[in-house]
Amino acid sequence: MRQVNYTQTVAASAQVAFEKIADFKSFESHCQAVISVDVKAISDNESESTWLVHFHDGKMSWSERDIFDAQALTIDFVQIEGDADVFEGRWTIETVNESESKVTFDARFCMGIPTLADILEPIAESAIKQNVEQMLSELFTSNDKAVA
């Protein structure tokens, strides 16, 4: 199982950052890496979303269950079905000050092809990290400071 962790400080309050990131459907129009996102609400704090994204030299798709905690400023996700064997993780938003917050994307994944894991998974890890970095940069201002 491979781990991806990416943290970026963005120019938005923690609440605004949470709301922007929780609006998955808007990623289609704000993020070049995202081809499409379909969101089906299950309850006030839970949804199922289906993603199609540019992934390295191809595309990756999956459906996930999303749990939004507006109090804790977290979004948990777990893949229901998709191209990876396992894809799960959490978005965490923390206050830096009134106009800045720290966004962390932490995920675990397994592509499910043991014989090619040493080749595929480092490529997948890099692509996931690049996509998250690009999404956050496109959702927020270009003055963001990234910490890998």
N, C-alpha and C positions, 0 to 999 in steps of 0.2 A: 504494500500500500504506500503510495506516494503522498507527500504533504506539500501544499502550496500555501504560502503566507505572504501577503502584500499589505503594506500600510502606507497611507498617504494622508497628509494634512490638506484639508480643503478649505476654501474661503466661504464658509457657510456655518451658521449655528448648528449645533448637533441635531436639533429638531428638524431644521430645514434639510440637512443632509440626509437624515433618516427618511423623510418624506420623499425626497428626490430618488433615493435608491430604492425605496419600497414601490415606487411607480414603475414597475418592470415594463409595462406596455410602452412607456415613453422612450425606452432604450432604443426602439426601432428608429425613431427619428433623431435621436441625439448621439448614437454610437455606431460608428462605421463597422465595427466588428459584428454587430447584431443584425442579422438578416430579418428575423421575425420573432415575435414573442406573442403567444396567445395566453391570456390569463382568465381563469375561471374561478370566481370567488366561491368559497365554501362557507365561510363565516366572516365576521368582522376582522378576525386576526389570522385567517387561514385561506390559502388559495392553492390551486394547482396551475402551474405554468409550463408551457411547452416552448422550448427555445430552439432556434436554428442560428448558428453563428459561424463566421469564418474561423477556420481552425488550421493554422499553419498553411499548407497549400491546398486545403480542402474545406470541408464543412463538417460540423458536428451538431447532432441534435439529441435532445433528451426532454423528458417531462419530469417535473419535480413537484414535491409537496413543500409549500412555503409556510412558515409560521412567523408572524410579525408580532414583536413585543415592543409596543410604543413606549412603555415605561422604562424598560431596560435598554431601549434603542438597539435591539438585535433583530436579525432576520435569520432564522435557521432554515436550511433546505436539505432535502434528501431526494436523490433521483428515484423515480418510480420505474422508469424504463428509459433506455437510450443506448447510445453508442458505447459508453463506458460500462464496465461491470459494476463499479461503485463510483458515485460522485455525490458527496455530501459536505456540508460545511456551515459556516456562519459569517454573516456581515455583522460587525460591531462598530457602533459610532460612539465616540467619547468627546466630551467638551474639552477644548483647549482654552478658549476664551469666548467672549460674546459673539465674535465674528469668524471663528475658526473651530474646526473639529477634526478629530483624527478618525479616519475610516480604515478598518482592518477587514480584509477578506482572508478567511482561513478555511481551507478545504482539504479533503482527503479523497483520493481517487485511485482506481485500479482499472486499467484498460481491459483486463481479462484475457490477455494473450501471454501466458507465462514465458513461452519461448522467445518472444520479441520484447518482453518488458524492459530489458536493459537498453534497447534502442528506442522504443516508442514512448516510454513514460517520461524520460528527460525532455523529449520534444514536446510532449503534451504539457508537462509542467511549465516549460518556457512559454508555450502558446497561451496557456491559461493566465499566467502572470501578465503577459503583454496585453491580452484582451482586457483584463481588469484594470490595468494601468490606463489603457486607452479609454475605456468606458468612463472612469472617474475623471480623467482630464477633459473629456468631452461634456460630461454632465456639469462640471464646475469650471471655474476660471483657469486660464493658462498660467496663473501665478502660483499654482499648487507646488508643494514641496514633497517629493517622494522619498520614502525610506524603504529600501528592499529588505 
